[in-house]
């Protein structure tokens, strides 16, 4: 006879496995094999999901600063465990920078306020530059002076430079 705690754990575990299998089927149908993951509690939510995804053959990146452990030690141990299993750690700022590498894109412009509020050192640097610009001490960087373009229509740096050179 199982204890009620064991029964509750196994029921929750079965539910989680069902969701994981449905997600796996959906991802596989779409041909996606790379995942970027975060979770509420690093050593439970995130680690177990990451380890399961690795076992299922996914290439997994985990956003280590979007999760927290019950203790600092538990958080660090879980990150080591996931890394040893083959997952790759990254920060939320690196995710933002890789998804929107062009500072002049509409997507990056939409995320600038979030980065300034939550970006740590990057936010301090951005605020410093913007304060210097506001005081008239330096010219605006190209990313803050560019017009916001619709997605997919932003000129690349290679396209923008010849036009500027030809106009001079």
Secondary structure, DSSP 4 states (H G I P E B T S, - for coil): ---HHHHHHHHHHHHHHHHHHHHHHHHHHTT--EEEE--SBIIIIIHHHHHHHHHTT-EEEEEGGG-B-SSHHHHHHHHHHHHHHT-EEE-HHHHHHHHT--TTSHHHHHHHHHHHHH-THHHHHHHHHHHHHHTTSSPPPHHHHSPPPPTT-PPPHHHHHHHHHHH-
